């Protein structure tokens, strides 16, 4: 019994169930899209499927990421104790868990309409290929953003049966936002990644990293304003965007020395940013304020 309990604990660590920050970063743009598509509270069935889908697909992405990086993680301070790297989980077990999670996610999406099902195939491809991009391009953060943001057109498809221009605007916003926070995350490992040949936007941007992140943060703010304008949202939404925007300034302050702890705290701060934007969006549709 203790052996199985330990094995399940290792599987949970492999799927990052003990670190829910990634769930939230994937969930916020999904919720933005669902509320925009429904012009308020989405249908309960759609909401439940997408929330569960976020958790399952994020877990699957973490598993395949660790499988792809199994030979690199032992050389990185932050990842050297992961279950697959230390041998507590075998490669075959990791692949089996990935397939199981993908099947579970596909089972959820089968509850949706045909267009959502077709779009989900693209989501699986993006999630499965992301971990291997860091070997071939310095832009894996953009690929991650596409994988995370793909929930936006799927959400519109599930709720409305179509994918309007607004859905793709949310998708672009999700890509830009993920590039911001995942670059901050990559800055944590930059020294180790340079030694072992892993590529990232943090390495590509070099000493211009803060400037480029700042420009992306300005673009992100513009995209959120455009989302509100196109969806004809009111003052409460724009107040939420205005309240969230200073957090980008705070993140710039956190990464000013480019130290590991500061960059990681900046990455984590994005969870609050996404939550504030969603709160403004949801409250605007209620008409209470």
N, C-alpha and C positions, 0 to 999 in steps of 0.2 A: 504493500500500500504506500509506504513512504517513497519507494522508487518511482511509482506512477505519479505521486504528488509532485515530486521533484521534476519529473519529465514534463508534466503539464505546466509547471512554473517556468521551465525553460522555453516551452512553446509560447507562453504568454509574453516572455521577455523578447523572444524573436519577433513576435508580432507587435511589439511596443505597446501592449495593453497596459503596461505599468507607466507609460509616458503618454498621456492623452493629448498633449499639446498639438500634435499633428492632426488629431481628429478635429480639433477646433479650427485650425487653420484651413482645413479642407471644408469644414462645415459652414463657416461664415459665408463664403461666396455662394454655396449651395442654397443657403437660406435666403440670401439676397435675391437669387434668381427665382426661388419658389414664391416668395412674397410678391415680387414684381409680376410674375406670370399670373398669379391669382388675383392681383390687385388687392391684396390683403391676405388673410389666413387661407393657406392652401387646403385642399381636400385632405382629411385625416389620413386616408390610406396612402396617398402620395407622400405626405410628410413622413409617415412612419417608414415607408420603403426607402426613402432617400436618406433619412438619418441612419438607419441600419446599414444601408449601402455604403455610406461614408465610413463607418467604423470597419466594416468588412474589407472594403477595397483598400483602405489605408493600411490595414493589417497585412493584406496580401502584398502591397507594395513594399512594406518594410521587410517581409520575408524574402522576396526576390532580390531586394537591394542587398541584404546581408549575404545571400547566396552569390551574387555577382561580385561582392567585395570581400569574399572570405579570405583571399590571399593578401589583401591589402590591409584589412582591419587590424591585424596583429601589429602593424607598424605605426598605428595612429593611437596616440595616448587616450583619446576619448572612446575608442571602439575596441581596444585590444581584449576586453573581457566579455565580448558578446558571445552568446551560446554557441553559434556556429564556428566562431574562431577558436574557442577553447575546446571544441570537440564534444560539448555536452549535448549537442544536437548534430546528427549526421547530415550530409548533403542530401541523401535520399529522403530523410525525414523532412527537411526544409522544402524540397520540391513537392513532396506529397502534401504538405500543409498549404503550400501556395495553390496547388490545383484544387484542394478542398475549399479554400476560401473563395477562389474564383467561381467555383460551381455554386457555392452558397450565394454569392453576389448575383450570379446569372439567374438563380432561382428567384431572387427578389425582383429582378428587373422583368422577369416573365409575367409578373403581375400587372405590368404596365402595358401601354399600347404598342403597336407594331413599330412606330417611328422611334420610340424610346429604346426598344429592343435593338433596332438596327444601329442607333447611335452608340449604344453601350459597347458594341464590338470595337469601335474606335477607341473608347476609353480603356478597354483591356489592353489593346496594342500599345497605347501611350504608357500605361502603368508598367507593362512588362518590359518595355524597351528602355525606359528612363535610366535604370541603374547602369546600363552599358554605355550610355552617352558620354560619361565622364572620361572614357578612354579615347574618344574620337573627336570631341569638341570641347571648347571652353565654355559652352553655353548650356550645360545640363540643367541649370536653374530655370531657363526658359522652357525646356522640355518638361520639367516638373510642373511649372505653371500651367502648361497645356494639359497635363494629366489631371491636375487639381481642378482647373477651370472647365474641363469637359462636362462636369456636372451641370453647368449652367444651361447649355442647349438641351441637355437631357431633361432638366427640370421643366423648361418651357414646353418641351414635347410632351411630357407626361401630364402636365396641367392643362395645356391648351390644344395639343395635337399639332402644333406648328412651332417653327423656330424663327421668330421675327428678328429684325435688326437689333432690338434691345437685348436679346439673348446673347448675341455675339459681342455686344458692347460689354456686358457683364463678363463674358469669357476673356476679352482683352484685358479688362481690369484685373481679373484673377491672375492672368499671366504676369502682368506688370507687378502686382503685389507680391506674388511668389518669388519673382526675381529679386525684389527688394529684401524680403526676409531670409530667403535662402542664400543670398550673397552674404548677408550678415552672419548667417550660420556657417557658411564656408570660410569666412574670415577666422573662425575659431580654429579650423584645421589647416589653415594655409601653409604654415611651416612644414607640417608633416606631409601634406599633399605634394608640395614641391620636391620633397626628398624621394617620394615613391612614384611620381609621375602621374598623379591624378589631376585632372583639369577642372577648372571652375571659373565662374565669373570673378570671384575674388582674386584669382591669380591673373586673369586677363586684364582686369581693371588696374591692378597694381597700386601705385601710390595715388591714383585718381579714383580710388574706390569710393571715398566719401562724397566726392563731387558727383560721380555718376549715380550713386544711390540717391543723393539729393535731387538730381534731375528726374530720376524715376519716381521719387516721391511727389514731385510737382506734377508729373504726368498722371500719377494715380489720383491725385486730388482733382485734377481736371476731368478725368474719366468719371469719377463719382458725381461730379457736378453735372456732367452730360447725361449720366444715367437718370438723375433726378429730373432734369429738364425734359428728357425724352419721355419719361413716365409721368410727367406732369405732377410731380410730387410737391408738397407744400413746405412751409417754413420749418416744420419740425424735423423733416429729413435733412434739410440744409443746415440746421442748427447742429444735428448730429455729426455731419461732416466737419463743420467748423470746430466742434468740440474734440473730434478725433485728430484733426490735423496737427495740433501742437505735439502730439505723441511722436510724430516724425522728427520734430526738432529735438525732442528728448532722446530719440534713438541716435541722432547725430552726435549728441553730447556723449552718449554711452560709448560710441565707437571711436571717439576722438583720439584715443591712444592705441587703438587697434589691439588691445589686449584680449585674451581669451574670454575672461569673465565678462567684460563690458560688452563684447560682441554677442555673447550668448544671451545676456540680459536684454539687449536690443532685439534679438530674435524673438524672445519670449514676449516682449512688450507688444508685438503685433497681434497677439490674441486679444488684448484689451482694445486695440484699434478696431479690429474686425467686429468685436462685440458692440462697440459704441455705434458704428455705422449701421449695424443691423437693428439696434434698439431704436435709432432715429427713424429708420425705414418702417419698422413694424408699428411704432407709435403714430407715425404720420397717417398710416392707413386706418388706424382705429378712430381718428378724429377726436380723441378724448382731450388732447392738448391743443 
